[in-house]
Structure formats: C-alpha cells, structure tokens
Amino acid sequence: IRDRIRTYNFKVINTQNKITKISFLLVEEFSMIAFASALEPLRTANRISKKKLFEWEFLSLNNQKVFCSNGISIDTQNLNEEKFQTDILFVCGGINIKDKINKKLLGALRRVSRNGISLGSLCTASYILAKAGLLTNKKATIHWENLSGVREEFPDLVFTNNLYEIDKDRFSCSGGTSSLDLMLNIISGMHGNNLAKSISDQLIHERIRLPNDFQRMDLRSRLGVSHPKLLNAVSIMEENLEEPLSQKELAFKSNISLRQLERLFKKYISNTPNQYYLKLRLERAQNLLMQTSMSILSVALASGFTSSSHFSKCYKVQFGISPRETRFQE
C-alpha cells in the first residue's frame, strides 16, 4: 500500500484486500479535534463497509498517558522503532509545539523513516518533521498561526497555506477538521470515492474539501466587510508584512486614491490604514515570538521593523507586555 501511495498520491486502490494499519504518535498537548477528525473516518469506514479495512494504535515514546490540549488523556503503547510495523505513522501535534522537540523524538522519527514507513503530521506536527529533516523536497502544510514561523525558520522547505498536503509518502494537514478531509482522501484512494462520500455523509460533513481549499475564512467573513476595494487593500497588506508599503504605495497597488483609501478604512474598520497595517505586523510578530525561537531582533525585522527598540515600544502599546515577556509566558 505504501508504494502505491507514493506513486499515485490520491488514487490508491487497495487490491490486496489487506487491513491498513494507521499509527498515531501522540505528543503532549496535541489537538483533540485534529486527532479525532483523523480517527473517526477510519472507524466509520469499517462500520459502513462491514469489513475491517483499517486498524489503529496510539503510541508515545514512554508508554504513558498523553494529555491533549483540553486535558483529556489517552493511554498509549511504547513506540519500538526496531520492531515497528505500520502503513502510515501520524504524529499528532498541538499547542506549544516547539517545546515538545527533543533528541529522542527526532531520532525515533528518523529511524522510522529509514525503515520505509510513510509519515504524516496533524496540526502543528509538521514542525517536528521539519526539525527531524524529514520534509526535504516535500510539500507540507501547518496551522495558519504557525505558518509564518516555519517559513522563517525553514526557508529551504516548502510550506503551503493549503488545508492539507499529500506528497508521495508524506501527509500533512493544518489542524482542526482538516484531518477529516485528509483521511477521506486517503480512504478514497484506497477504497474508492463512493466509500469516502458515504463516510462524509455519515459524519455530517457536507463535502470532501480539496487540498488547496483555504484554512481560514475569507477576508469578507473575517472582517465583516464586503467592499471589494477595501478587501483588496487589506489583502495587499497581508502579503507585504515583512517589507511594509507606504500608504501612497498601498493606494497605488489598490488602484484607488490615497484619500479614498483613508475614507474606506475609517468607515468600515474605524482605523487609519497605518494603524491597521501596524496591527497586522504586530500580530505576525506575536505569532513568531510564540511559535519560533527566533531572536527578538529577527522577529522585528520579519515584521517590518528596522530596530528592536521601536518594535518593542509598539508591541507593548498593542499587547500590554513586552516581546520578551510574551516569550517568557510561553
């Protein structure tokens, strides 16, 4: 099965009629919704087909209870890399993922990969695979909060903002319910689209989303604004956080006058363009501080500031604490 997944990605038909084994390696503070959304399609596939198409197991490195981010614990078995046999090993991540990295975990994943086992990541666990050097020449995705951080930390890797990615023997999803769509596509490839659609219907999932569906709500929904010129201007801002545009440049790229740009922001967002732009850059900085080990100066530069002192002053005005205090709290 693994070889056919690598070759054909989505359209993998299981002609051997064998049980596919899926293993979940749980990392402390993993996301329960991402984990459950990956597990339930497997259970439902067995129920609808009236066959044992899939079996699964829950693993850790210490044969212990692992707590997810909402406090629920899952009993696990110990991952023994030497005798480990599975079709896909999914690493399940969640919050504070950078603090979960250790040599034992990275070494175990490298040994599993050397044994030819396909690897997947749920939610933020793509960060772990990247740290282990297991995403070289592979596309991957991660939760949108972590996206700017991993792109800064791993500039040679390809991280997309897609809902999920399947690249040969690597499977990744952005978290939340995206695990459901990823698993439905794997099931469709192995056992046909009819089964996948029946599972989706059973789980009251209105459609099986495509990989390039967006993680976040569109700007119109997020801002509660429908004015196309304003939405275009905000979109341009979001694409230019590291090297922010002047207000004049922004108006030019938005194809509106400077005065109209100011009027739109005042009317619909109750902010000046500069105030809103600064807020976006500071929110990016906050994510980088919480999700990466980048220096404060590097975070400042990546968020469009030319000095750490100016950055720290603006940051404290926005969030009430300094960048250093934000990192300490994490």
C-alpha positions as CSV (number, residue, x, y, z in Angstrom):
1,I,0.0,0.0,0.0
2,R,2.8,2.4,0.9
3,D,4.4,2.1,-2.5
4,R,1.2,2.8,-4.3
5,I,0.5,5.9,-2.1
6,R,3.9,7.2,-3.0
7,T,3.4,6.7,-6.7
8,Y,-0.2,7.8,-7.2
9,N,-0.9,10.0,-4.3
10,F,-4.7,10.2,-4.2
11,K,-5.8,7.3,-6.4
12,V,-4.5,4.4,-4.4
13,I,-6.7,1.3,-4.9
14,N,-6.3,-1.4,-2.3
15,T,-6.4,-4.5,-4.5
16,Q,-4.7,-6.8,-1.9
17,N,-7.7,-6.7,0.4
18,K,-5.5,-6.3,3.4
19,I,-6.1,-4.3,6.6
20,T,-4.4,-0.9,6.6
21,K,-2.7,0.0,9.8
22,I,-2.6,3.6,10.9
23,S,-0.5,4.6,13.9
24,F,-0.9,7.8,15.9
25,L,2.2,9.1,17.8
26,L,0.7,11.5,20.4
27,V,2.7,14.5,21.5
28,E,1.8,16.3,24.8
29,E,-0.8,19.0,24.3
30,F,-1.9,17.5,21.0
31,S,-5.1,18.8,19.3
32,M,-8.0,16.6,20.2
33,I,-10.1,17.8,17.3
34,A,-7.4,17.1,14.8
35,F,-6.8,13.7,16.3
36,A,-10.5,12.7,16.4
37,S,-11.1,14.0,12.9
38,A,-8.4,11.7,11.6
39,L,-9.5,8.7,13.7
40,E,-13.3,8.7,13.2
41,P,-13.2,8.3,9.4
42,L,-11.3,5.0,9.9
43,R,-13.9,3.7,12.4
44,T,-16.7,4.8,10.1
45,A,-15.1,3.1,7.1
46,N,-15.1,-0.2,8.9
47,R,-18.7,0.3,10.0
48,I,-20.1,1.2,6.6
49,S,-18.2,-1.4,4.7
50,K,-18.9,-4.1,7.3
51,K,-15.2,-5.0,7.0
52,K,-12.1,-4.4,9.0
53,L,-10.4,-2.1,6.4
54,F,-8.4,-0.2,9.0
55,E,-6.9,-0.8,12.4
56,W,-5.2,1.8,14.5
57,E,-3.0,2.2,17.6
58,F,-1.9,5.1,19.9
59,L,1.8,5.5,20.6
60,S,4.2,7.5,22.7
61,L,7.9,7.3,23.5
62,N,7.3,6.4,27.1
63,N,4.3,4.0,27.2
64,Q,2.3,6.5,29.2
65,K,-0.9,8.6,29.2
66,V,-0.6,11.5,26.9
67,F,-2.7,14.6,27.6
68,C,-4.2,16.7,24.8
69,S,-4.6,20.4,25.0
70,N,-8.0,20.2,26.6
71,G,-6.8,18.0,29.4
72,I,-8.2,14.6,28.2
73,S,-5.7,11.8,28.4
74,I,-5.2,8.9,26.0
75,D,-3.5,5.6,27.0
76,T,-0.6,4.7,24.7
77,Q,1.8,1.9,23.8
78,N,5.5,2.4,23.5
79,L,6.9,3.1,20.0
80,N,9.6,0.4,19.4
81,E,11.3,1.6,16.2
82,E,13.2,-1.7,15.7
83,K,10.0,-3.9,15.5
84,F,7.6,-1.1,14.3
85,Q,5.3,-2.1,11.5
86,T,2.6,0.2,10.2
87,D,1.4,1.7,6.9
88,I,1.3,5.3,8.0
89,L,2.6,6.9,11.2
90,F,0.8,10.2,12.0
91,V,2.5,12.5,14.5
92,C,-0.2,14.4,16.4
93,G,0.7,18.0,17.4
94,G,-1.0,20.9,19.0
95,I,0.0,23.9,21.1
96,N,3.5,24.9,22.3
97,I,4.9,22.5,19.7
98,K,8.4,24.0,19.7
99,D,8.7,22.9,23.4
100,K,8.0,19.3,22.6
101,I,11.1,18.8,20.5
102,N,13.8,16.5,21.9
103,K,16.6,14.3,20.5
104,K,14.7,11.1,21.4
105,L,11.7,12.1,19.4
106,L,13.6,13.3,16.4
107,G,15.8,10.2,16.4
108,A,12.8,7.8,16.6
109,L,11.1,9.5,13.6
110,R,14.3,9.3,11.5
111,R,14.7,5.6,12.2
112,V,11.0,5.0,11.3
113,S,11.5,6.9,8.1
114,R,14.6,4.9,7.2
115,N,12.5,1.7,7.6
116,G,10.4,3.0,4.6
117,I,7.3,3.9,6.6
118,S,5.2,6.7,5.4
119,L,4.9,9.7,7.8
120,G,2.1,12.1,8.4
121,S,1.5,15.1,10.6
122,L,-1.6,16.5,12.2
123,C,-2.0,20.2,13.1
124,T,1.4,21.6,14.1
125,A,3.4,18.3,14.0
126,S,4.8,19.3,10.6
127,Y,7.2,21.4,12.7
128,I,8.5,18.2,14.3
129,L,9.0,16.5,10.9
130,A,10.8,19.6,9.6
131,K,13.1,19.6,12.7
132,A,13.9,16.0,12.0
133,G,14.9,16.7,8.5
134,L,12.1,14.6,7.1
135,L,10.4,17.2,4.8
136,T,13.3,17.8,2.4
137,N,11.9,18.1,-1.2
138,K,8.4,17.6,0.1
139,K,5.4,19.9,0.3
140,A,3.8,20.3,3.7
141,T,1.3,22.4,5.5
142,I,0.7,23.5,9.1
143,H,-1.8,25.5,11.1
144,W,-2.0,29.1,9.8
145,E,-0.8,30.5,13.2
146,N,2.5,28.7,12.7
147,L,2.9,29.2,9.0
148,S,4.9,32.4,9.1
149,G,7.1,30.9,11.8
150,V,8.1,27.8,10.0
151,R,8.7,29.7,6.7
152,E,11.1,31.9,8.6
153,E,12.8,29.0,10.4
154,F,12.9,26.6,7.4
155,P,13.4,28.8,4.3
156,D,14.5,25.9,2.2
157,L,11.3,23.9,2.8
158,V,8.0,24.3,1.0
159,F,5.2,25.1,3.5
160,T,1.9,25.9,1.9
161,N,-1.2,27.5,3.4
162,N,-3.3,24.7,2.0
163,L,-5.8,22.7,4.0
164,Y,-3.7,19.6,3.7
165,E,-0.9,18.2,1.5
166,I,-0.2,14.7,0.1
167,D,3.3,14.5,-1.4
168,K,4.3,10.9,-2.1
169,D,5.0,9.3,1.4
170,R,4.3,12.5,3.4
171,F,0.9,13.5,4.6
172,S,0.2,16.7,6.4
173,C,-2.9,18.8,7.4
174,S,-3.3,22.2,9.0
175,G,-5.3,21.0,12.1
176,G,-8.9,21.2,13.2
177,T,-11.3,19.4,10.9
178,S,-8.8,19.4,8.0
179,S,-7.7,15.9,9.3
180,L,-11.1,14.6,8.3
181,D,-10.6,15.8,4.7
182,L,-7.1,14.4,4.5
183,M,-8.2,11.0,5.8
184,L,-11.2,10.9,3.4
185,N,-8.9,11.5,0.5
186,I,-6.6,8.6,1.7
187,I,-9.6,6.4,2.1
188,S,-10.9,7.4,-1.4
189,G,-7.6,6.5,-2.9
190,M,-7.5,3.1,-1.2
191,H,-11.1,2.0,-1.4
192,G,-12.9,4.3,-3.9
193,N,-14.7,7.6,-3.8
194,N,-18.1,6.1,-3.0
195,L,-17.0,4.9,0.4
196,A,-15.3,8.2,1.1
197,K,-18.5,10.1,0.2
198,S,-20.6,7.7,2.4
199,I,-18.3,8.4,5.3
200,S,-18.5,12.1,4.8
201,D,-22.3,11.9,4.7
202,Q,-22.4,9.8,7.9
203,L,-20.2,12.3,9.7
204,I,-22.4,15.2,8.5
205,H,-19.5,16.7,6.5
206,E,-21.2,18.5,3.6
207,R,-18.3,17.9,1.1
208,I,-14.8,16.5,0.9
209,R,-12.6,19.6,0.7
210,L,-9.7,19.8,-1.7
211,P,-6.1,20.3,-0.6
212,N,-6.0,23.8,-1.9
213,D,-9.1,25.0,0.0
214,F,-8.1,27.8,2.3
215,Q,-7.5,27.2,6.0
216,R,-9.0,30.5,7.2
217,M,-12.3,32.2,6.4
218,D,-12.1,34.6,3.6
219,L,-11.4,38.3,4.3
220,R,-15.1,39.2,3.7
221,S,-16.2,36.9,6.5
222,R,-13.3,37.7,8.9
223,L,-13.7,41.5,8.6
224,G,-17.5,41.5,8.2
225,V,-16.9,43.9,5.2
226,S,-17.9,43.4,1.6
227,H,-16.4,46.5,-0.1
228,P,-14.1,45.0,-2.8
229,K,-11.6,47.8,-2.8
230,L,-11.1,47.7,0.9
231,L,-10.8,43.9,0.9
232,N,-8.2,44.2,-1.9
233,A,-6.2,46.7,0.1
234,V,-6.2,44.5,3.3
235,S,-5.1,41.5,1.2
236,I,-2.2,43.5,-0.2
237,M,-1.2,44.5,3.4
238,E,-1.3,40.8,4.5
239,E,1.0,39.9,1.6
240,N,3.5,42.7,2.5
241,L,4.2,42.4,6.2
242,E,8.0,41.9,6.1
243,E,8.5,44.9,3.8
244,P,5.5,47.1,4.5
245,L,4.4,49.5,1.8
246,S,3.9,53.2,2.3
247,Q,0.3,54.4,2.4
248,K,0.9,56.0,-1.0
249,E,2.2,52.7,-2.4
250,L,-0.7,50.8,-0.9
251,A,-3.2,53.2,-2.5
252,F,-1.4,52.8,-5.9
253,K,-1.4,49.0,-5.7
254,S,-5.1,49.0,-4.6
255,N,-5.9,51.2,-7.6
256,I,-7.6,53.9,-5.5
257,S,-6.7,57.4,-4.4
258,L,-5.0,58.0,-1.1
259,R,-8.0,59.9,0.2
260,Q,-10.4,57.1,-0.8
261,L,-8.2,54.6,1.0
262,E,-8.3,56.6,4.2
263,R,-12.1,57.0,3.9
264,L,-12.7,53.3,3.5
265,F,-10.6,52.3,6.5
266,K,-12.2,54.9,8.7
267,K,-15.8,54.0,7.6
268,Y,-15.5,50.2,7.7
269,I,-12.7,49.4,10.2
270,S,-12.6,52.5,12.4
271,N,-8.8,52.7,11.9
272,T,-6.4,54.6,9.7
273,P,-4.7,52.4,7.1
274,N,-1.4,52.8,9.0
275,Q,-3.0,51.8,12.3
276,Y,-4.5,48.7,10.8
277,Y,-1.3,47.8,9.0
278,L,0.7,48.1,12.2
279,K,-1.8,45.8,14.0
280,L,-1.3,43.1,11.3
281,R,2.5,43.4,11.6
282,L,2.4,43.2,15.4
283,E,0.1,40.1,15.3
284,R,2.6,38.4,12.9
285,A,5.3,39.3,15.4
286,Q,3.3,37.8,18.3
287,N,2.9,34.5,16.4
288,L,6.7,34.4,15.6
289,L,7.5,35.0,19.2
290,M,5.2,32.2,20.4
291,Q,5.9,29.7,17.7
292,T,9.7,30.1,16.9
293,S,13.0,30.5,18.7
294,M,13.9,33.5,16.5
295,S,15.7,36.3,18.3
296,I,13.6,39.4,19.1
297,L,15.6,41.4,16.5
298,S,14.9,38.8,13.8
299,V,11.2,38.8,14.7
300,A,11.2,42.6,14.5
301,L,12.8,42.5,11.0
302,A,10.5,39.8,9.8
303,S,7.6,42.0,10.9
304,G,8.7,45.1,9.0
305,F,10.5,47.0,11.8
306,T,14.0,48.4,11.4
307,S,15.0,48.4,15.0
308,S,14.2,46.2,18.0
309,S,13.6,49.3,20.3
310,H,10.9,50.7,18.1
311,F,9.4,47.3,17.7
312,S,9.3,46.7,21.5
313,K,7.7,50.1,22.1
314,C,4.9,49.4,19.5
315,Y,4.5,45.9,20.7
316,K,4.0,46.9,24.3
317,V,1.4,49.6,23.3
318,Q,-0.5,46.9,21.4
319,F,-0.4,44.0,23.8
320,G,0.4,45.5,27.2
321,I,3.6,43.4,27.6
322,S,7.0,43.4,26.0
323,P,8.1,40.9,23.3
324,R,10.5,39.3,25.9
325,E,7.6,38.9,28.4
326,T,5.5,37.2,25.7
327,R,8.2,34.6,25.1
328,F,8.7,34.1,28.8
329,Q,5.0,33.5,29.3
330,E,5.0,30.8,26.6
